[in-house]
């Protein structure tokens, strides 16, 4: 793991395990320059670099920082989202294992830029190795005086997929379950007192005195923040010398599934997907790639599309999306009906249930796919799936039901022959297809969370 194709910017040639080693390699220079420039110029530099969020949406980082900086309110906060739970994704954990110091430094720079009074790193309680690395980096940097007066706290949370959704992430930091709020963090941030559900004829808190505040809060992904110290130390022009015009820099990819050597690899944006898959050994002997999925957030790419370049614009043009650059590969032994059923079930059980069309729709779609996959389906099930896909995202609080719509509809469109075969007889490609939720990835071997298959829609497990 951590071997790059010509680029070793973020992952590095070897793990950084001490502050001395980090500083000897140029660590801390980005934060020092940020202190010299001040908040406005820091945001301007990040904007000039063209850094885009690596958590999935690809939103311009400088624009996001400016919206929080100029968001008013009494207090601002900054959060590093390390609650990685997207299927087929391991890059944030790989980065924290490789060099947690650059992530903490990036968060400190972000906190300075948005005038945050406090910052947080939020990750899953099960990420013990990453938690230890982050605590070590924070402690050593604080003791060395690099963080100044900035208070950075580490928060651990549950296994649920929605913990990684930025609005649910704030709820966990506040001590609640990962249930997404209505409003995004830059409008309704941490410890906010302003009501978030619209007009109210009375004070929402009895005895509260004074104005209410939204506390705009910045939430950035691990990989996004890891880039920041390098940009501040080396300049926007240096960062733009890599990647493409609309997608500058590098991207850290995870590749699992039907490949010879699952891996985490860093490449320049604009590199062809096929080149990354070749780095992982390509398909298994005698097999061909049939489908590639970017997590569960984007439409499927077929085997004929592996020449697509890994950039936000090229992946969109191909009818998909880059997402968090976590790719699960399926070869010609995989039944795409079973893949659709398995991933739909993942989204169904991970749905929080606050939005009825989401929980109801993903559940109905999953049941219909289950009937088709087990040979009990009919043409009516196909019609039911299409109808539920139309309404599943109605009044949605988060992106999960949109993922269901984009993902399942794309598999139906790309592999109609698989669904037709299931309506006519037994599955032509019977094999187990595990949920690609990664527990560990090292030395060409991936470990999946086998408990995920027994998870219930109420977030409990079959024992």
N, C-alpha and C positions, 0 to 999 in steps of 0.2 A: 504494500500500500504506500501511498504518498510519493510514488514516482511520477514525475510530470513529463509531458511530451514537449520538451524544449523550454518549459517554463517552471520555475520553482520559487515564485514570488511569495505566495502565502503558505504553501505546504512545506517548502524548504527541503533541503537534502537530508535533514535529520531533525528529530525533535529538539526544541529549545527547553531545557529543564531548569535553568537558573537565570536570575536577573542579570548577573555578570555576563553570561553568554549572550543574552539578548542585547545588552548595551554595547558589547564589543562588536556586534554586527550592525550597529546603527540604530538600535532601538532607542526610543525616547526623543529622537530628533524631530519627529512629527509634532509631538506635544510641545516641545520647546518652541518650534516655529509658530504653532498655534497661539501660544502665549504672547509672542511678539506681535503677531498680526492683529489679534482681537477677533471678536465674534463675527463681525460683518465681513472681514476679509477672508476668514476661514470658510464661511459659507460661499463666498464668491469663488474661492479656489476650488472647492468641491464641485460647484456648479460648472466651472470651466472644464474640469476634468471629465464631466459627463458621466460620473459614477451613477449607476442605477441599482436599485435595491435587489439584492440577491435572494430574497426570501420567496420570490415567486412572481410578484406583480411587475417588477422591473421599473418602478416609479423613480423619477429623477431624485436622487438623494438630496441635492442642494435645495431643490424646491420644497421638499418635505421639511428640511431643517428650517428654512425661512418661514414656513407656515406656522411652525411652533414658536419660533423666536418672536414673530409679530402677532402671536395669537392672543395677546392680552392676558388677563387673569392675574391672580395673586402669585401663584407659584408655577414653575415649569419643572418637568421631570424628564429623565432620559432612561430608556430601557433597552437592554440587549436581549433579543428574543433567541434563546438557545433551547427552546422546547421542541426540538426537532421530532416530528412524528409523521411527516409525509412518507408514504410507502416508497421504497426504492431509494431513499435518501439517507446519506450518512456523512455528508460533507462538513456539516457544522461540528459534529463530534470529532471528525478527523482534524479539523482546524484547531480545536481546543486541545487535542492531544499533541499536535505538532508545535503550536506556539500560542499559548493563551495570553502571553504578554501583549502581542499586537492587538488582540481583541479588547483587552482592558484599556490599552492606550487609546484605541479608536473610540471606545465609549467615553473616556475622559475628554477627548477632543470634542465629541458630539455634545456632551454635557456643557462644556464651555461655550460652544456655539449657540446653544439655545437657552443659555442662562439658567440651567437646571440647578435646583437647590439640592437634589439628591439623584442618584442613579442606581439602577438595579440590573443584575444579571439573573434571568429566570430560566431555569432548566428543570428537566424531569428528575425526580428523586432517584430514579433507577440509573441515571447517568453518573454513577459513583466515580468512575475514573476521571470523567470530565469535571466533575465537581471538585475533586481534589486538586486537579491541575489549575482550575480557575482560582480556587482559594489560595493556592500557593502563589500564583502570580499577583493577585490582589494584595496579599499580605506583604510580599517582598517589595512591591512598588510603593505601598503605603509607608513601610518602614524606611525606605530610601528617600521619602519626601517627594516622590514624583507626582503623586496625586494631589498634593497641596491640601486644601481644605475640603476637597470634594469627597463626599461620603458615598461609597459604592457598596451596596449590599447584595448578597447572593440569596435568591429565593428558589426553593425547590417545590415542585408541584406534581400533579397526578399523571397517569399514563394516557389520558384521553387525548385524542387527535385534536380536539378543539382547544386544548391548552396552548397550542401554537398559533391560534387565531388571535390577532393583536388585541381585539376588544375583550376576548375571554382571558387573555394573558393578564390584563390589568385587574380583572376580577380576582384571579388567583393571587396576585401580589397583595391585594387588599384582604386576603384570607377567605375568599369565597370559592364556590365551584366554578369550573371553566364554562360559564354560560355567557355567550357573546351579548354585549350591550347593543343598543340601537346605533349609537353615534360613534364615529371613529375617535381615536385618542387625541387628535389635534383639536377636536371640538369638545370632547368630554373625557378628560384625563384622570390621572390618579388622584384619589381622595377629593374628588370634586364635590361641591355642595350645590351647584346649580342643577335644577331638574333637567333630566334628559328626555322626558316623554312629552314635551310640548307645554302648552299653556296650562297654568294652574291658578285657581282663584284664591289660593291661600298659601301661606308660607309652608314649604314642604317639611320644615323641621321646627317643631314647637320650641319656642324660646330662643331661636336663632336670631342674632343681632347682626346688622350690617348686610352688605351686598353678598350675593352668591357668586362663586367663581368656578370656571370650567377647568382650570389647571391644565392647559395644553401640554400634552405629553408626547415625546418622541419615542417611537419604537422602531428599531432597526435590527436586522438579522445579523448573526455572527459574521458571516462572510462579508457583508456590507461594511461593518465596522472594522474588520481586519484590513481592508483596503485603505482606510482613511489615513493611518500614520504614514504609509508609503507615499500617498498623494501629497501630504503636507511636507514631507521631507524632500521629495524629489520633484514636485511640481506637476501642474495639470498637463503640461505639454508632454512630459515623460509618460504619464498614464495614457494619454491619447495616442502615443506611438505604438500601442498594442491594441488589438481588436479591430473593430470597424468604426465607421463614423458615428453611427447611432448606438453602437454597443461597444464602447471602449473598454480596455482592460482584459483581465483573464476571468475564467469561470472555473469553479471546482465542481467536477462531475462525479456522480456515483453511477456505476454500471453493475447491475446484477441480473439474475435470470439465466437464460440459456446462452451463456458465454463460457469460454474455457476458464477464464480467470477474473472473477469479480474484483473490482478495484475502485479506488478513489483517485482521480487524475485531474491535474490542473492544466488547462490549455488556454491559448488566446481565444477570445471570442471571435467567431468567424471560421473556426476550425470545423471541418466536416464531421458530422456525427459518425460516419463510417470509420474515420480515422481513430476516433476515440474507442469505438468498438473493436477495431483491429488491435489497439494497444492492450485490450482485455482478451486477446487471443481469438477474437471473432467467434463465429458459431461453433457449436460442438461438432465433432467429426461426422461427416456425412450429412449434416443438416444445413438448412438455409434459414435465414432470418425471415420471419413472417410478419412480426409486428414489434414496434417499440413504443412504450408509453413513458411520458414524462410525469412520473408520479401518477396521481389520480386527478390532477387539476386540468389536464388538457386533452384534446382529441388525439386519437391514435395516429401514429405514423406507420405506414406499411413498409415491408422490406424493400420496396422499390424507391423509398424516399430517404434511405440512409445517407445519400449524398447531400442532404440538406445541411447548410451551415448552421452552427450553433451561435445564433445571434437572435435578439428579440425580433428584429424585422424579418429575418429569413424563416424562422420557425413560424411566425404568424403568416407569412406568405404561403407556407406549406400547409396551412390549415390547422396548425397546432399551436404550441407555445413552449417557451424555454422552461418556464416554471422555476423550480429550485434545482434544475439540471440533475435530477435523479432519474435514471433510465432503467426500466425493467424490460428485458428482451425476451421475446417468445419466438421459438423456432417452429418448423413445420410439423412438429408433433403436438403442438398445443391447440386445444379446442378453444376458439374465441368465445363461444357461448359460455363455457366454464369460466373463462377469464372475466367476462362481463358479469356473470353471476357472483363470483367471488368479490370483485371490486365494488359492485353495487351493495352487497351485503356489508362490506367494510364501512361504506358511507352511511348505510342505514343504521347500523348499531352505534356509530360514532355521532350521529345526529343528536342534538341535545333535546329536541322535542319542544322547544319554545315556539317554533313556527310549525303549525299543524300541516300545511301543505308539504313541507320538507319531510317530516317524519312519516306521514301517511304516504306520500308519493314514493319516497325511496323504499319504503316497506312493500308497497304494492308492486313496484317494479322488480324488486328482489324476488318476491314470491312468484311472479310470472316467469322470470328468468330461471328460477329453480324448477318450475314445472317443465319448461322447455328442456333444460339440461338433463332432467331425469326421465325424459321420454313421455311425460304426461301432458305435454303442452299441445296447443292448437293454434290455429290462425288468430283466434280471438285474443290470445295472450299477446301477440305482436301488436294488435290494435290497442290493447290496454296499456302496454308499455308506452306507445306513442302518445296516448292521451295523458298519462301521468307525467310524462316528460314536459308537456306543455304547461302544467300548473305547479310542478314541484318547487319552483323558486318563487312563487307568489309571496310577497311580503317577507322576503328572507332577511334575516339579521346578518348573515355571513355568507361566504362564498360556497359553502358545502353543497347546497342543492344545485347550484350552477355547475359545479364539478360533475355531479350526477348527470345532468342534462348533456353537457358537452362530451363527456366520456362515453356514456352508454349509446347515445345517438350516433357517435362516430364509429363505434364498433359494429353497430347494426348496419350502417351504410357501407363500411369497408369490407365486411365479411358476411354478406347475405347468404352465401352458400352454406355456411356452418349452421345457421338457424334453419334453413330449408332442410338440411340433412337430418336435423334433430326432430323435425316434424314428420319425417318419413320413416325413420328407423332409429336404431341405437347410435350412440355417439361414434363417429368415424375416427376420433382421436382421443380415446379414453386415457387419461393420465391425471395424476394429482397436480393441482396448481396451487401452491401455498400463497397466503397473503404475504406480499413482499415488504412487511414491516420489519426493519432491520434492528437486531439487538447488538450485533457486532460484525465487523468486517475487517479482516486482517489476513495477510499472507495468501491472498487469492481464495479465501474461504469466507462465506457469508453465513451468519446465523440469523434465522428469522424468529419472530415472536410466535411460537406455536400456540400460545394461549389465545391469540386473537381469534382463531376459528371458533372458540367456545365462548366468546364474549356475547352477552345478551344485549338487546336494545336499551335496557335500563342501566347499562354499564356495569352489571354484575357478570359473573362467569359461571358456566356449568362446571360443577366439580365432579 
